C-alpha cells in the first residue's frame, strides 16, 4: 500500500488526516513543519504528499520548490490542503508545481478520491509498474541533473547475470520476485548508508541504477552484494541451491547447468571520467558492467582514462561500438515494450550463458 506524508502544523487536523488515510490502508507519517517534510521526503520518497501552505519555518511553496530541485522527489505528487481558498492562492500553488488543491474544511470522500487519482497518475506515468521505483525517464533526469552539477557523483549500474536461465527455469512470477528483491535491497541500503538525495531507479528488466557520491560507492556496493547473496537464496529450490547451479534448456533444446544468478555492479564517477553527455555515461556504465561480470567480486570501478590502452582522453566510445553502428539506446528508450530481461546497452548475456553453461 502507498506511503503518504502529511505536512500539517495543526495537530488536530494532522491526526484526523492520518486516521482517515490509515482507515483506507495507507501508511501515513505526519510532520509539523516544512524543513522536516523536505528531509523526510528525500530520505523515504513517499508516494504522495498532502501539504498545508501555511507552515512554521519555510512555507508550503518553498517545500514544493525544494522537492522539485531533486530528481529523487520531483515525481512525487503534492496535494495542497489549505484554508486559503481564493483563486489567486490556487493559481500561485499550481504555478509553483503542486498537482492538486483542496480547501479546508474538506469532505473525506472527495479527499480520498483525489488521493487515489494522484496515486494512479504517478504510477502510470512515472514509476516502474513492477516495483514502484522511478523508471527510465526519471533515471535520465537524475543523470542529467548530475551532469549539470559540479558536485562529485558516482553511478552504480546493477545487472543480474544468468537471469534468463533462472526466469526460464522458475517462471516469470519468481523472476519478478528476484527483480523486486534487488530493488528493495537497493532502496534499503541507500536509505541506511547513503546520502539523503541518493537516487535509486529501475531502468527496466533486471537493470537498476543508483546515483550517489564517490566516497559512498564502495560501501553501497558492498552492502547491496552482501544482502543480495544472503536473501536471494530464499528464491531457489533446495536441490539447485545445494548443487550451486540451475538446470535449464538452451534455445536448441540442449540441457545445461547454469550458475546461480549473481549481481554485477559497474561503477562510474565524474572524478575520473568527467562525461559530457548522458550517452557517454551510458557507454561507460555498460563497459563497467561488462567488466563487473568478469570480476571475482562482481563489482568493477572504471579506471582512469590513461589506464585504458589507446584511449586519447577525449569523448569515450568503447571499442566494440564501431563508428557506423547505431548508438546504444538511452535509458528511457530501453524500457519501452521490454519484458523482464532487458540489459541496457547491447548486453552480452546470451553469450555469457553459452560460455558458462556446462552441457550435461
Backbone torsions as a table, in degrees:
resi	resn	phi	psi	omega
1	UNK	NA	155.6	-173.6
2	UNK	-70.0	149.9	174.5
3	UNK	-99.0	128.9	-177.1
4	UNK	-123.0	133.0	175.1
5	UNK	-102.5	124.5	176.1
6	UNK	-105.8	123.6	-179.9
7	UNK	-113.2	101.8	-172.3
8	UNK	-153.0	123.2	-176.9
9	UNK	-85.9	-14.4	174.6
10	UNK	-86.0	109.6	-169.7
11	UNK	-64.7	-31.0	178.5
12	UNK	-64.6	-45.8	179.2
13	UNK	-67.4	-40.7	178.9
14	UNK	-59.4	-42.7	-179.9
15	UNK	-67.5	-39.6	177.9
16	UNK	-62.6	-44.6	178.9
17	UNK	-62.0	-44.2	-178.8
18	UNK	-61.2	-46.2	-179.6
19	UNK	-64.5	-41.3	-179.9
20	UNK	-62.5	-46.2	-177.4
21	UNK	-71.8	-37.3	178.1
22	UNK	-65.5	-33.1	177.4
23	UNK	-60.7	-30.9	178.6
24	UNK	-85.0	0.5	176.6
25	UNK	96.3	4.3	179.6
26	UNK	-80.3	149.5	170.7
27	UNK	-87.6	123.5	-170.5
28	UNK	-124.5	133.3	171.6
29	UNK	-122.7	136.6	178.0
30	UNK	-113.9	140.3	172.2
31	UNK	-130.5	158.2	-170.2
32	UNK	-104.1	-7.5	-177.8
33	UNK	-146.2	166.5	-174.2
34	UNK	-68.9	-39.2	-179.3
35	UNK	-61.1	-46.1	179.0
36	UNK	-64.3	-33.8	179.1
37	UNK	-63.6	-45.7	-179.8
38	UNK	-62.8	-46.8	-178.6
39	UNK	-63.6	-41.7	179.5
40	UNK	-66.1	-43.8	-178.5
41	UNK	-62.8	-39.4	178.3
42	UNK	-66.2	-39.0	-176.2
43	UNK	-77.3	-42.5	-169.7
44	UNK	-108.0	-15.0	-177.8
45	UNK	42.7	70.4	176.9
46	UNK	-63.3	162.9	-179.3
47	UNK	-78.8	-22.0	-177.6
48	UNK	-155.8	146.7	175.5
49	UNK	-122.7	129.0	171.6
50	UNK	-105.9	121.7	-164.1
51	UNK	-129.7	128.1	168.7
52	UNK	-83.3	146.6	-179.3
53	UNK	-83.2	-34.4	-176.9
54	UNK	-93.7	101.5	-174.9
55	UNK	-129.8	154.1	172.5
56	UNK	-69.1	147.2	-176.3
57	UNK	77.2	-129.0	177.9
58	UNK	-76.3	142.5	-177.7
59	UNK	-85.0	178.9	-177.2
60	UNK	-62.6	-34.4	178.7
61	UNK	-61.2	-42.2	-180.0
62	UNK	-69.1	-34.6	175.3
63	UNK	-59.0	-47.0	179.9
64	UNK	-61.3	-46.1	-178.5
65	UNK	-60.5	-42.6	-178.6
66	UNK	-67.7	-42.4	-179.3
67	UNK	-66.4	-28.8	178.3
68	UNK	-80.5	-4.2	175.2
69	UNK	-76.5	-24.9	-170.7
70	UNK	-109.4	130.2	174.9
71	UNK	-57.8	-27.1	-178.9
72	UNK	-65.5	-29.5	-174.3
73	UNK	-120.5	-2.9	-173.8
74	UNK	-64.3	-26.4	-176.4
75	UNK	-84.5	-12.1	-174.6
76	UNK	-67.7	122.1	178.5
77	UNK	-68.3	138.2	-179.2
78	UNK	-119.8	119.6	176.6
79	UNK	-106.2	120.2	177.5
80	UNK	-81.5	134.7	172.7
81	UNK	-125.1	104.7	-167.9
82	UNK	-140.3	152.3	173.3
83	UNK	-80.7	-9.7	177.2
84	UNK	-79.5	109.7	-172.9
85	UNK	-115.2	5.8	179.7
86	UNK	-72.6	149.7	178.3
87	UNK	-53.9	-39.0	-178.4
88	UNK	-63.9	-32.8	177.5
89	UNK	-67.7	-42.2	179.1
90	UNK	-67.0	-41.7	178.9
91	UNK	-61.0	-45.3	179.8
92	UNK	-60.5	-41.0	-179.1
93	UNK	-66.6	-45.7	179.8
94	UNK	-65.2	-37.1	178.4
95	UNK	-68.7	-27.2	175.4
96	UNK	-72.1	-27.9	175.9
97	UNK	126.4	12.6	177.7
98	UNK	-72.7	161.2	-176.2
99	UNK	-102.6	-21.5	179.7
100	UNK	-156.2	160.7	-175.8
101	UNK	-143.4	123.0	178.2
102	UNK	-125.6	135.3	-179.8
103	UNK	-95.4	149.8	174.5
104	UNK	-88.7	145.2	-4.7
105	UNK	-72.5	149.2	-174.8
106	UNK	-108.3	158.7	175.5
107	UNK	-97.9	128.6	-173.6
108	UNK	-57.4	-45.8	-177.7
109	UNK	-63.4	-39.2	178.2
110	UNK	-65.7	-43.6	178.7
111	UNK	-57.8	-47.8	-177.9
112	UNK	-65.6	-37.5	178.0
113	UNK	-64.2	-41.0	179.1
114	UNK	-68.8	-37.3	176.3
115	UNK	-61.0	-47.5	179.4
116	UNK	-61.0	-39.7	-179.3
117	UNK	-65.1	-43.0	179.8
118	UNK	-67.8	-40.7	177.6
119	UNK	-63.9	-39.7	178.3
120	UNK	-65.1	-40.9	-178.6
121	UNK	-64.3	-46.3	-177.2
122	UNK	-69.2	-34.9	178.8
123	UNK	-65.2	-40.4	-177.7
124	UNK	-73.8	-32.3	-169.6
125	UNK	-104.3	-24.9	-170.3
126	UNK	-126.8	-23.0	-172.0
127	UNK	-108.7	150.2	173.3
128	UNK	-62.3	124.3	-176.6
129	UNK	-65.8	-24.1	-176.8
130	UNK	-76.6	-37.7	-171.1
131	UNK	-129.5	-12.5	177.0
132	UNK	82.5	8.7	174.9
133	UNK	-85.2	159.0	173.0
134	UNK	-54.0	137.2	-175.0
135	UNK	-95.2	-159.4	-170.7
136	UNK	-55.8	-45.1	-178.5
137	UNK	-65.6	-40.6	178.0
138	UNK	-67.0	-33.1	175.7
139	UNK	-62.0	-44.2	178.6
140	UNK	-63.0	-41.3	178.2
141	UNK	-60.4	-42.5	-178.4
142	UNK	-63.0	-40.4	-179.0
143	UNK	-72.6	-41.3	177.9
144	UNK	-62.7	-36.7	177.4
145	UNK	-59.7	-43.3	179.3
146	UNK	-70.2	-37.0	178.8
147	UNK	-61.9	-31.4	-179.7
148	UNK	-87.2	2.7	-178.6
149	UNK	-108.4	150.3	176.3
150	UNK	-90.5	-4.0	-179.2
151	UNK	-72.4	146.5	177.7
152	UNK	-68.0	141.6	178.6
153	UNK	-146.0	157.5	173.3
154	UNK	-130.5	144.4	176.4
155	UNK	-116.6	125.7	174.9
156	UNK	-101.8	124.0	179.4
157	UNK	-111.4	113.3	-173.8
158	UNK	-104.8	139.9	-178.3
159	UNK	-149.5	141.0	178.3
160	UNK	-88.9	130.3	177.9
161	UNK	-93.5	139.2	-179.4
162	UNK	65.6	24.0	-178.9
163	UNK	-68.8	-35.3	-178.7
164	UNK	-60.9	-42.9	178.6
165	UNK	-62.9	-41.4	177.5
166	UNK	-63.1	-45.3	-178.6
167	UNK	-62.2	-40.5	179.5
168	UNK	-68.7	-38.2	-175.7
169	UNK	-78.7	-35.0	-173.3
170	UNK	-105.5	-12.3	-179.6
171	UNK	93.6	157.9	-172.2
172	UNK	-69.4	-26.1	179.2
173	UNK	-67.0	-42.9	176.0
174	UNK	-70.4	-32.5	173.6
175	UNK	-60.4	-41.8	175.3
176	UNK	-60.0	-40.1	179.1
177	UNK	-62.2	-38.8	178.6
178	UNK	-64.1	-43.8	179.5
179	UNK	-64.5	-44.1	178.5
180	UNK	-61.8	-37.2	179.5
181	UNK	-60.0	-46.7	-179.8
182	UNK	-61.5	-43.8	179.2
183	UNK	-61.3	-43.8	-179.9
184	UNK	-65.1	-40.0	179.1
185	UNK	-63.4	-44.4	178.6
186	UNK	-59.5	-46.2	179.2
187	UNK	-61.0	-45.1	-177.2
188	UNK	-64.9	-45.1	-178.3
189	UNK	-66.0	-43.3	179.9
190	UNK	-65.5	-39.8	179.5
191	UNK	-64.1	-36.0	-175.2
192	UNK	-86.4	-39.0	-171.1
193	UNK	-117.4	-9.4	-174.7
194	UNK	-93.9	-173.4	174.5
195	UNK	-82.1	156.6	-179.7
196	UNK	-57.2	-34.2	-176.8
197	UNK	-99.8	11.5	175.3
198	UNK	-59.8	142.7	-172.2
199	UNK	-109.5	134.9	173.2
200	UNK	-120.5	125.3	-178.8
201	UNK	-134.0	151.4	176.9
202	UNK	-103.7	105.4	-178.2
203	UNK	-66.0	-38.6	-177.5
204	UNK	147.7	154.5	-179.9
205	UNK	56.4	-125.4	-179.5
206	UNK	-107.1	26.5	-178.3
207	UNK	-109.9	134.6	179.9
208	UNK	-134.9	158.2	171.8
209	UNK	-130.6	148.0	171.5
210	UNK	-127.7	128.2	176.9
211	UNK	-108.9	120.9	-174.8
212	UNK	-141.2	-159.1	176.3
213	UNK	-110.4	152.2	-172.9
214	UNK	-55.2	-37.7	-175.6
215	UNK	-70.1	-15.8	179.7
216	UNK	-104.8	-6.9	-174.9
217	UNK	-59.0	-46.7	-178.4
218	UNK	-63.3	-43.4	179.8
219	UNK	-60.6	-46.3	-179.1
220	UNK	-64.4	-43.7	178.5
221	UNK	-58.7	-45.3	-176.9
222	UNK	-61.2	-47.7	-177.7
223	UNK	-71.3	-38.6	177.9
224	UNK	-60.8	-46.3	180.0
225	UNK	-64.7	-41.7	-179.4
226	UNK	-62.2	-48.2	-179.4
227	UNK	-67.1	-36.7	-179.9
228	UNK	-63.9	-46.6	-179.1
229	UNK	-59.8	-37.8	-178.6
230	UNK	-74.5	-47.5	-170.0
231	UNK	-85.0	-24.5	-179.5
232	UNK	-70.3	-19.0	-179.9
233	UNK	-62.0	-24.6	-178.6
234	UNK	-70.1	-13.1	-176.3
235	UNK	-92.9	-6.2	-176.9
236	UNK	-99.6	154.1	167.8
237	UNK	-70.3	150.5	-174.9
238	UNK	-59.1	-38.6	-177.6
239	UNK	-68.8	-40.1	177.5
240	UNK	-65.3	-42.1	-178.8
241	UNK	-65.7	-41.6	178.8
242	UNK	-65.9	-37.5	179.7
243	UNK	-78.4	-24.9	-178.7
244	UNK	78.6	24.2	179.5
245	UNK	-157.4	163.9	-179.7
246	UNK	-113.0	131.2	174.3
247	UNK	-79.8	130.4	-178.7
248	UNK	-148.2	175.7	179.2
249	UNK	-127.1	131.0	179.8
250	UNK	-80.3	-178.4	-175.5
251	UNK	-66.0	-16.5	178.6
252	UNK	-97.7	7.3	177.9
253	UNK	82.3	12.8	-179.7
254	UNK	-89.2	140.2	179.6
255	UNK	-77.9	135.6	177.8
256	UNK	-136.6	158.5	167.6
257	UNK	-107.2	119.7	-179.9
258	UNK	-104.0	146.5	174.7
259	UNK	-62.0	158.5	172.2
260	UNK	-61.6	156.9	-176.7
261	UNK	-69.0	125.5	176.5
262	UNK	-111.9	163.9	-178.8
263	UNK	-111.4	122.7	177.5
264	UNK	-106.9	141.5	-179.8
265	UNK	-131.2	116.7	172.4
266	UNK	-97.5	137.7	-173.9
267	UNK	-121.8	129.5	177.7
268	UNK	-127.9	140.6	173.5
269	UNK	-139.3	159.0	-175.1
270	UNK	-85.0	-0.5	175.1
271	UNK	-77.2	-28.3	-177.6
272	UNK	-100.7	-44.0	-171.0
273	UNK	-103.7	-32.4	-178.9
274	UNK	49.1	59.0	178.5
275	UNK	-64.2	151.1	-176.0
276	UNK	-107.6	-6.6	-178.2
277	UNK	-148.2	162.6	179.4
278	UNK	-67.2	-27.3	177.7
279	UNK	-70.8	-35.6	173.7
280	UNK	-62.2	-42.2	177.6
281	UNK	-60.9	-42.0	-178.1
282	UNK	-66.5	-39.9	175.7
283	UNK	-60.1	-49.1	-177.8
284	UNK	-63.4	-41.2	179.3
285	UNK	-63.0	-41.7	178.4
286	UNK	-63.7	-43.5	179.5
287	UNK	-62.9	-46.2	-180.0
288	UNK	-62.7	-40.4	179.9
289	UNK	-64.1	-42.7	-179.4
290	UNK	-66.8	-34.0	173.0
291	UNK	-67.4	-37.4	-179.8
292	UNK	-61.8	-34.7	179.0
293	UNK	-61.1	-28.6	-178.9
294	UNK	-94.8	-7.1	-176.5
295	UNK	-79.9	149.3	-178.7
296	UNK	-66.9	-30.4	179.6
297	UNK	-105.5	8.5	175.8
298	UNK	62.2	23.7	175.0
299	UNK	-131.2	134.3	-179.0
300	UNK	-139.7	124.8	175.3
301	UNK	-99.4	125.8	179.4
302	UNK	-59.0	129.4	-178.7
303	UNK	-78.4	170.8	175.6
304	UNK	-57.8	154.5	-177.9
305	UNK	-53.6	-40.7	-174.0
306	UNK	-65.2	-19.8	-179.8
307	UNK	-72.2	-28.9	-178.8
308	UNK	-83.2	113.3	-175.7
309	UNK	-59.0	138.0	174.4
310	UNK	80.6	3.8	179.8
311	UNK	-91.4	130.9	-173.2
312	UNK	-92.1	2.1	177.9
313	UNK	86.7	0.7	178.7
314	UNK	-92.0	-164.2	-178.4
315	UNK	-51.8	132.8	-169.7
316	UNK	-90.8	129.9	169.8
317	UNK	-135.3	118.4	-179.8
318	UNK	-58.0	150.5	-172.5
319	UNK	-64.5	-23.6	-177.3
320	UNK	-74.4	-12.1	175.8
321	UNK	-98.6	110.6	179.5
322	UNK	-82.7	164.5	-173.0
323	UNK	-61.3	-32.2	-176.3
324	UNK	-83.8	-7.9	-177.9
325	UNK	-78.9	148.6	175.2
326	UNK	-66.2	152.1	177.8
327	UNK	-68.0	151.8	176.0
328	UNK	-63.8	156.2	-177.6
329	UNK	-65.8	156.1	175.3
330	UNK	-74.6	171.2	-179.9
331	UNK	-58.4	-43.5	-176.1
332	UNK	-71.9	-42.2	-179.3
333	UNK	-59.8	-32.8	-175.4
334	UNK	-65.4	-23.4	-175.1
335	UNK	-91.2	-4.3	-174.0
336	UNK	-83.9	120.1	174.9
337	UNK	69.1	26.2	-177.0
338	UNK	-103.9	155.6	175.3
339	UNK	-96.4	-152.9	-175.5
340	UNK	-57.9	-63.2	-168.9
341	UNK	-90.1	111.4	-174.4
342	UNK	-144.8	71.2	179.7
343	UNK	-57.7	150.2	-168.9
344	UNK	-65.3	-53.0	-163.9
345	UNK	-128.2	73.9	177.3
346	UNK	60.2	50.4	-176.8
347	UNK	-61.1	154.1	-179.1
348	UNK	-97.0	27.2	-173.1
349	UNK	-54.9	-47.7	-175.7
350	UNK	-63.7	-39.2	177.4
351	UNK	-64.1	-38.6	179.8
352	UNK	-64.0	-38.2	177.3
353	UNK	-61.4	-41.4	178.9
354	UNK	-65.7	-40.6	-176.5
355	UNK	-68.0	-40.7	-172.9
356	UNK	-93.5	-17.3	-180.0
357	UNK	-67.2	138.4	178.3
358	UNK	-108.6	112.7	-176.3
359	UNK	-69.2	140.8	179.7
360	UNK	-120.7	NA	NA
